[in-house]
Amino acid sequence: MRGILCCLALLLLLLPPVPAALAGPWARDPGRVFAAVSAEQDRDGNRYASLYAEYGLGRRDTLGLELGDARGERTILLWWQRALDRAEGPNRWAMSLGLGAIRRDGRYHPMGQLATAWGRGFDSIPLLRRIPGDGWLTVESRSKLAALTLEYPEEPNVVWEDPTYLTPAVTHKLDLTLGWQARGDLLLIQQFRFEQRDDTGFSGRLAVSALRDLAGPAKLELGVIAPLTGGGELALKLGSWLEF
């Protein structure tokens, strides 16, 4: 784990400048699209692939789509986010509602999500404004309810997906994200992920990602996700961002 983190730190020093694609409580501009495709895999071979997309409906409204694919299930979630502020002052607030479905064992199960978000830029935070370069801080909470019960096969020889990669019936998440673009040649995103699930209990993870420009509007994302508490294995993340 230590060696992987050192390699990532070395890569960060070599990255070219990348503009930050703000998420969280910042509404997407009308008609603008942001999309991210990513895949995660841990040391036990568990994999999770996802597609995340946002579309700006209006000055305060954003429409989102999330697709997930693990070895044991597929998920789809559509959500609508509304900015609660008037884009005045340092604070940004938003709330969103989502509806979707989970496909597991050939059956579909409905699910819903309620989320809130708060954010501020570095220039409006007394301690962080002293850091050179631009950046932002966000706090996001999400509560998800799915009409299913997590079950495991009885066959002893079946290799089953790690339950942390599958959707539980009830989950509450809290993400603290710090995005920092220093010296114009470095973009680092650090995120603390806390989760309370009804099947595996409480867990915490630290996700660190770096981005660099590819051709056109595409950007490459490379990251590491390390467990802090609640078990789990170190995972690597590879993805791509598109904004147009």
C-alpha positions as CSV (number, residue, x, y, z in Angstrom):
1,M,0.0,0.0,0.0
2,R,2.8,2.4,0.9
3,G,4.6,1.8,-2.4
4,I,1.4,2.5,-4.4
5,L,0.8,5.8,-2.5
6,C,4.4,6.8,-3.2
7,C,4.0,6.1,-6.9
8,L,0.8,8.1,-7.0
9,A,2.5,11.1,-5.3
10,L,5.3,10.9,-7.9
11,L,2.8,10.9,-10.7
12,L,1.1,14.0,-9.2
13,L,4.3,16.0,-9.5
14,L,4.4,15.3,-13.2
15,L,0.8,16.3,-14.1
16,P,0.0,19.2,-16.4
17,P,-2.7,21.8,-15.5
18,V,-6.3,20.6,-15.4
19,P,-9.4,22.8,-14.9
20,A,-11.5,21.6,-12.0
21,A,-15.0,20.3,-12.8
22,L,-16.9,21.4,-9.8
23,A,-19.7,19.1,-8.5
24,G,-21.6,19.0,-5.3
25,P,-23.8,22.1,-4.7
26,W,-22.6,24.0,-7.8
27,A,-25.2,23.8,-10.5
28,R,-24.1,22.8,-14.0
29,D,-24.5,25.7,-16.4
30,P,-27.6,25.4,-18.7
31,G,-27.0,23.1,-21.6
32,R,-23.6,21.9,-20.3
33,V,-22.7,18.3,-19.8
34,F,-20.3,16.6,-17.4
35,A,-19.6,12.8,-17.6
36,A,-17.2,10.5,-15.7
37,V,-16.5,6.8,-16.5
38,S,-14.5,4.9,-13.9
39,A,-13.6,1.4,-12.7
40,E,-12.4,0.3,-9.3
41,Q,-10.7,-2.9,-8.3
42,D,-9.3,-4.0,-5.0
43,R,-6.6,-6.6,-4.1
44,D,-9.2,-9.4,-3.8
45,G,-10.3,-8.9,-7.4
46,N,-13.6,-7.2,-6.6
47,R,-14.5,-4.8,-9.3
48,Y,-17.0,-1.9,-9.7
49,A,-17.6,0.1,-12.9
50,S,-19.7,3.3,-13.1
51,L,-21.0,6.0,-15.3
52,Y,-21.8,9.4,-13.8
53,A,-23.4,12.3,-15.8
54,E,-24.8,15.7,-15.2
55,Y,-26.8,18.0,-17.5
56,G,-27.6,21.7,-16.7
57,L,-31.3,22.2,-17.0
58,G,-31.4,25.8,-15.8
59,R,-29.6,28.4,-13.6
60,R,-30.4,26.4,-10.5
61,D,-31.4,22.9,-11.7
62,T,-29.2,20.0,-12.7
63,L,-30.3,16.5,-13.9
64,G,-28.1,13.5,-13.1
65,L,-27.7,9.9,-14.2
66,E,-25.7,7.2,-12.4
67,L,-25.1,3.7,-13.7
68,G,-23.2,1.0,-11.7
69,D,-22.0,-2.5,-12.5
70,A,-20.7,-5.0,-10.0
71,R,-20.3,-8.7,-10.5
72,G,-23.5,-9.3,-8.5
73,E,-25.8,-6.5,-9.7
74,R,-26.5,-3.5,-11.9
75,T,-27.9,-0.2,-10.8
76,I,-29.5,2.9,-12.4
77,L,-30.3,6.1,-10.6
78,L,-31.9,9.3,-12.0
79,W,-31.8,12.4,-9.9
80,W,-32.8,16.1,-9.9
81,Q,-30.8,18.7,-8.0
82,R,-32.0,22.1,-7.0
83,A,-29.6,24.9,-5.8
84,L,-31.0,26.4,-2.6
85,D,-29.0,29.6,-2.8
86,R,-29.0,32.5,-5.3
87,A,-25.3,32.2,-6.1
88,E,-24.7,35.1,-3.7
89,G,-22.2,35.0,-0.9
90,P,-19.6,32.3,-0.1
91,N,-21.8,29.4,0.7
92,R,-23.5,27.1,-1.9
93,W,-26.4,24.8,-0.8
94,A,-28.3,22.2,-2.8
95,M,-30.7,19.3,-2.4
96,S,-31.5,16.4,-4.7
97,L,-34.0,13.6,-5.1
98,G,-33.4,10.4,-7.0
99,L,-35.3,7.3,-8.2
100,G,-33.8,4.2,-9.7
101,A,-33.6,0.4,-9.7
102,I,-31.3,-2.5,-8.9
103,R,-31.1,-5.6,-11.1
104,R,-29.9,-8.6,-9.0
105,D,-30.5,-12.3,-9.7
106,G,-32.7,-11.4,-12.7
107,R,-35.1,-9.3,-10.7
108,Y,-35.5,-5.6,-10.4
109,H,-35.8,-3.8,-7.1
110,P,-36.8,-0.1,-6.8
111,M,-34.7,2.4,-4.8
112,G,-34.7,6.1,-3.9
113,Q,-32.2,8.6,-2.7
114,L,-32.2,11.9,-0.8
115,A,-29.1,14.1,-0.9
116,T,-27.9,17.4,0.4
117,A,-24.7,19.3,-0.3
118,W,-22.7,22.4,0.9
119,G,-19.7,23.9,-0.6
120,R,-17.3,26.9,-0.5
121,G,-14.3,28.0,-2.4
122,F,-10.8,28.4,-0.9
123,D,-11.0,32.2,-1.2
124,S,-13.8,32.3,1.4
125,I,-12.3,30.0,4.0
126,P,-9.9,31.8,6.4
127,L,-7.4,28.9,6.8
128,L,-7.5,27.6,3.2
129,R,-7.3,31.0,1.5
130,R,-3.6,31.1,2.5
131,I,-2.9,28.0,0.4
132,P,-1.6,29.0,-3.0
133,G,-3.8,28.1,-6.0
134,D,-7.5,27.6,-6.4
135,G,-9.6,25.0,-4.6
136,W,-13.0,24.1,-3.1
137,L,-14.4,22.2,-0.1
138,T,-17.7,20.3,-0.1
139,V,-19.7,18.2,2.3
140,E,-22.3,15.9,0.8
141,S,-24.8,13.6,2.5
142,R,-26.8,10.9,0.8
143,S,-29.5,8.5,2.2
144,K,-30.6,5.6,0.0
145,L,-33.4,3.1,0.5
146,A,-33.7,0.0,-1.7
147,A,-36.6,-2.6,-1.5
148,L,-34.4,-5.7,-1.2
149,T,-32.7,-8.0,1.2
150,L,-29.0,-8.9,0.8
151,E,-28.7,-12.7,0.3
152,Y,-25.9,-15.0,-0.4
153,P,-25.9,-18.4,-2.2
154,E,-25.7,-21.5,-0.2
155,E,-23.2,-23.3,-2.5
156,P,-19.8,-23.3,-0.8
157,N,-17.8,-23.1,-4.0
158,V,-19.5,-20.0,-5.4
159,V,-17.2,-17.0,-5.5
160,W,-19.5,-14.1,-4.4
161,E,-18.9,-10.4,-4.7
162,D,-17.7,-8.5,-1.6
163,P,-20.9,-7.2,0.0
164,T,-19.4,-3.7,0.2
165,Y,-19.6,-3.5,-3.6
166,L,-23.3,-4.3,-3.6
167,T,-26.2,-2.0,-2.7
168,P,-27.7,-2.6,0.8
169,A,-31.3,-2.0,1.7
170,V,-30.5,1.1,3.8
171,T,-27.3,3.2,3.6
172,H,-26.3,6.7,4.7
173,K,-23.2,8.3,3.3
174,L,-21.2,11.4,4.2
175,D,-18.4,12.6,1.8
176,L,-15.9,15.4,2.6
177,T,-14.1,16.5,-0.5
178,L,-11.1,18.8,-0.9
179,G,-10.1,19.8,-4.4
180,W,-6.9,21.7,-4.8
181,Q,-5.2,23.0,-8.0
182,A,-1.8,24.3,-6.9
183,R,0.7,26.4,-9.0
184,G,-1.5,25.9,-12.1
185,D,0.2,22.5,-12.8
186,L,-1.3,20.2,-10.2
187,L,-4.9,19.0,-9.5
188,L,-5.4,16.8,-6.4
189,I,-8.8,15.6,-5.1
190,Q,-8.9,14.1,-1.7
191,Q,-12.2,12.7,-0.3
192,F,-13.1,11.1,3.0
193,R,-16.0,8.7,2.6
194,F,-18.0,7.6,5.6
195,E,-20.8,5.1,5.2
196,Q,-23.3,3.5,7.5
197,R,-24.9,0.3,6.1
198,D,-27.6,-1.9,7.5
199,D,-25.7,-5.0,6.5
200,T,-22.0,-4.3,7.3
201,G,-22.2,-1.4,9.7
202,F,-19.9,1.7,9.7
203,S,-16.9,2.2,7.4
204,G,-14.5,5.0,6.4
205,R,-12.3,5.3,3.4
206,L,-9.8,7.9,2.0
207,A,-9.9,8.4,-1.8
208,V,-7.1,10.3,-3.5
209,S,-7.3,11.1,-7.3
210,A,-5.2,13.0,-9.8
211,L,-6.2,14.2,-13.3
212,R,-4.5,15.1,-16.5
213,D,-5.6,16.3,-19.9
214,L,-6.1,13.9,-22.8
215,A,-7.4,14.8,-26.3
216,G,-10.1,17.4,-26.6
217,P,-12.4,17.7,-23.5
218,A,-11.3,14.3,-22.0
219,K,-9.2,14.0,-18.9
220,L,-7.6,10.9,-17.3
221,E,-8.2,10.1,-13.7
222,L,-6.0,7.9,-11.6
223,G,-6.7,7.2,-7.9
224,V,-6.2,5.1,-4.8
225,I,-8.9,4.2,-2.3
226,A,-7.7,3.2,1.1
227,P,-9.8,1.7,4.0
228,L,-9.6,3.7,7.2
229,T,-12.0,1.7,9.4
230,G,-14.6,-1.0,8.9
231,G,-12.5,-3.4,6.9
232,G,-12.1,-3.6,3.2
233,E,-9.1,-3.8,0.9
234,L,-7.0,-1.2,-0.9
235,A,-8.4,-0.4,-4.4
236,L,-7.2,1.3,-7.5
237,K,-9.3,3.6,-9.6
238,L,-9.0,4.4,-13.3
239,G,-11.4,6.8,-15.1
240,S,-12.0,9.5,-17.6
241,W,-13.8,12.9,-17.3
242,L,-15.6,14.7,-20.1
243,E,-17.0,18.2,-20.0
244,F,-18.6,20.1,-22.9
